[in-house]
């Protein structure tokens, strides 16, 4: 079984194997290129297409960005990510439509065994074997993940969810919930009581007409 196949099968894999390093290198070079370009450069966003698994027609990454594999990440329409997006997409990551991320969001779809010997082995010559395993992340439609949040592997985030700033998401979050904390937990349903329509100026009503339908 190839190393990449082991990842998708949920088995232990060695991230230092050349097969995986070559895949990651392509994504790392593309991210490095993206991060050096001016944000108004029309060719900048096209770089995402070079390494991402799939993405909709409308998207924006403020940058800097860092994807580990890139091709293991699948993003829907109308995506936005603010500064310093970190995506450890060893396992596959699925992101729905109309999703936005605040600054410093991290998606961590990989981990190591807790037992030290299983995590890193040493042979007689001092060479090491690093062991990892990975679980997918699923993020629904119309989700906002606020700044400095971390989403761990194996998590499913439902539709219309807001993840509060600084949260560490270790468990599934159901549809329509505001969730926050470390560990992150569903706090309450989002309702009409959360509306901020009253803050829209009269002069901006036309501009925001699709936000208040």
C-alpha positions as CSV (number, residue, x, y, z in Angstrom):
1,X,0.0,0.0,0.0
2,X,1.3,3.4,-0.9
3,X,1.9,6.0,1.9
4,X,-0.8,8.3,0.6
5,X,-3.3,5.3,0.5
6,X,-2.4,4.5,4.1
7,X,-3.4,8.1,5.1
8,X,-6.8,7.7,3.5
9,X,-7.3,4.2,5.0
10,X,-6.7,5.7,8.5
11,X,-3.5,3.7,9.1
12,X,-0.1,4.8,10.4
13,X,2.1,6.4,7.8
14,X,5.6,7.9,7.7
15,X,5.4,11.6,6.7
16,X,9.2,11.5,5.8
17,X,8.8,9.0,3.0
18,X,9.8,10.5,-0.3
19,X,6.4,9.8,-1.9
20,X,4.7,12.1,0.6
21,X,7.5,14.7,0.8
22,X,7.3,15.2,-3.0
23,X,3.6,15.9,-2.8
24,X,4.0,18.3,0.1
25,X,6.9,20.0,-1.6
26,X,4.8,21.0,-4.6
27,X,2.2,22.6,-2.3
28,X,4.9,24.3,-0.1
29,X,6.5,25.9,-3.2
30,X,3.2,27.1,-4.5
31,X,2.3,28.6,-1.1
32,X,5.7,30.3,-0.9
33,X,5.1,31.8,-4.3
34,X,1.6,33.0,-3.3
35,X,2.9,34.6,-0.2
36,X,5.4,36.7,-2.0
37,X,3.0,38.2,-4.5
38,X,1.1,41.5,-4.3
39,X,-2.5,41.0,-3.2
40,X,-3.7,42.9,-6.3
41,X,-1.7,40.8,-8.7
42,X,-4.4,39.1,-11.0
43,X,-2.2,36.0,-11.3
44,X,-2.0,35.4,-7.5
45,X,-5.3,33.6,-7.0
46,X,-4.6,31.3,-10.0
47,X,-1.7,29.7,-8.0
48,X,-4.3,28.1,-5.7
49,X,-5.5,26.0,-8.6
50,X,-2.0,24.6,-9.0
51,X,-2.1,22.6,-5.8
52,X,-5.6,22.5,-4.3
53,X,-7.8,19.4,-4.6
54,X,-10.8,21.4,-5.8
55,X,-12.2,24.9,-5.3
56,X,-15.2,26.9,-6.5
57,X,-15.0,29.8,-8.9
58,X,-15.1,32.6,-6.3
59,X,-12.5,32.5,-3.5
60,X,-9.9,34.7,-1.8
61,X,-7.0,34.0,0.5
62,X,-5.5,37.1,2.1
63,X,-2.3,35.3,2.8
64,X,0.1,34.3,4.0
65,X,-1.1,30.7,3.6
66,X,0.4,27.3,4.3
67,X,-1.0,24.0,3.0
68,X,0.7,20.7,3.8
69,X,-0.6,18.7,0.9
70,X,-3.1,21.0,-0.8
71,X,-4.5,18.4,-3.1
72,X,-6.2,16.8,-0.1
73,X,-8.4,19.9,0.5
74,X,-11.7,20.5,-1.3
75,X,-13.5,23.9,-1.0
76,X,-16.9,25.0,-2.3
77,X,-18.0,28.3,-3.7
78,X,-17.5,31.8,-2.2
79,X,-14.7,31.1,0.2
80,X,-12.7,33.7,2.2
81,X,-9.7,33.2,4.5
82,X,-8.0,36.1,6.3
83,X,-4.3,36.3,7.3
84,X,-2.2,33.2,8.3
85,X,-4.3,30.3,7.2
86,X,-2.7,26.9,8.2
87,X,-4.0,23.7,6.7
88,X,-2.5,20.4,7.7
89,X,-4.4,18.4,5.2
90,X,-2.8,15.0,5.6
91,X,-6.3,13.5,5.7
92,X,-8.8,15.1,3.4
93,X,-10.5,18.3,4.3
94,X,-13.9,19.2,2.9
95,X,-15.2,22.8,3.2
96,X,-18.7,23.8,2.0
97,X,-20.0,27.0,0.3
98,X,-20.1,30.5,1.7
99,X,-17.4,29.8,4.4
100,X,-15.2,32.4,5.9
101,X,-12.2,32.2,8.2
102,X,-10.8,34.8,10.5
103,X,-7.0,35.4,10.9
104,X,-4.8,32.6,12.2
105,X,-7.2,29.7,11.7
106,X,-5.6,26.3,11.7
107,X,-7.1,23.0,10.3
108,X,-5.2,20.1,11.7
109,X,-6.2,16.9,10.0
110,X,-3.3,14.9,11.3
111,X,-1.9,13.7,14.6
112,X,0.7,11.4,16.3
113,X,0.4,8.4,18.7
114,X,0.4,9.4,22.3
115,X,2.8,6.7,23.4
116,X,6.3,8.0,22.8
117,X,7.8,4.8,21.4
118,X,5.0,4.5,18.9
119,X,5.4,8.2,17.9
120,X,9.1,8.1,17.1
121,X,11.3,5.0,16.7
122,X,15.1,4.9,16.7
123,X,17.3,2.2,15.1
124,X,20.9,1.3,16.2
125,X,22.3,4.0,13.9
126,X,20.1,6.7,15.4
127,X,17.8,7.0,12.4
128,X,14.2,7.8,13.2
129,X,10.9,6.6,12.0
130,X,8.1,9.2,12.6
131,X,4.6,7.8,12.9
132,X,1.4,9.7,12.1
133,X,-2.2,9.0,11.4
134,X,-5.0,11.3,10.2
135,X,-8.7,11.8,10.2
136,X,-10.8,14.0,7.9
137,X,-12.3,17.3,8.7
138,X,-15.8,18.3,7.3
139,X,-17.0,21.9,7.4
140,X,-20.5,22.7,6.3
141,X,-22.1,25.6,4.4
142,X,-22.3,29.2,5.6
143,X,-19.8,28.7,8.4
144,X,-17.7,31.4,10.1
145,X,-14.6,30.3,12.0
146,X,-13.3,33.3,13.9
147,X,-9.7,34.2,14.6
148,X,-7.2,31.9,16.3
149,X,-9.5,28.9,16.1
150,X,-8.1,25.4,15.7
151,X,-10.1,22.5,14.2
152,X,-8.7,19.0,14.8
153,X,-9.0,15.9,12.7
154,X,-12.2,13.8,12.9
155,X,-14.4,16.9,13.4
156,X,-17.7,17.6,11.5
157,X,-18.9,21.2,11.7
158,X,-22.5,21.6,10.6
159,X,-24.2,24.3,8.4
160,X,-24.6,27.9,9.6
161,X,-22.3,27.5,12.5
162,X,-20.1,30.2,14.1
163,X,-17.0,29.1,15.9
164,X,-15.8,31.7,18.4
165,X,-12.3,33.2,18.5
166,X,-9.6,31.1,20.2
167,X,-11.7,27.9,20.2
168,X,-10.1,24.5,19.9
169,X,-12.7,22.3,18.1
170,X,-12.3,18.6,19.2
171,X,-15.9,17.4,18.8
172,X,-18.7,17.7,16.2
173,X,-20.7,20.9,16.2
174,X,-24.4,20.6,15.0
175,X,-26.1,22.9,12.5
176,X,-27.0,26.5,13.5
177,X,-25.0,26.8,16.7
178,X,-22.7,29.4,18.1
179,X,-19.9,27.4,19.6
180,X,-16.8,28.4,21.4
181,X,-14.3,27.5,24.1
182,X,-11.4,25.2,24.7
183,X,-12.5,22.6,24.2
184,X,-15.1,24.1,21.9
185,X,-18.7,23.3,22.7
186,X,-22.1,24.3,21.3
187,X,-23.3,27.2,23.5
188,X,-26.7,28.1,21.9
189,X,-28.7,28.2,18.7
190,X,-28.2,31.3,16.5
191,X,-31.6,33.1,16.2
192,X,-33.2,36.3,15.0
193,X,-32.3,37.8,18.3
194,X,-28.7,37.9,17.0
195,X,-29.7,40.2,14.1
196,X,-27.6,43.3,13.5
197,X,-29.7,44.7,10.7
198,X,-30.3,47.8,12.8
199,X,-26.7,48.8,12.4
200,X,-27.0,49.2,8.6
201,X,-27.1,52.9,7.6
202,X,-30.0,54.1,5.4
203,X,-27.4,54.9,2.7
204,X,-26.2,51.3,2.7
205,X,-29.5,49.5,2.6
206,X,-29.3,49.0,-1.2
207,X,-25.7,47.7,-0.9
208,X,-26.6,45.1,1.8
209,X,-30.0,44.1,0.3
210,X,-28.9,40.5,-0.2
211,X,-27.7,40.3,3.4
212,X,-31.1,41.1,4.9
213,X,-33.5,39.2,2.8
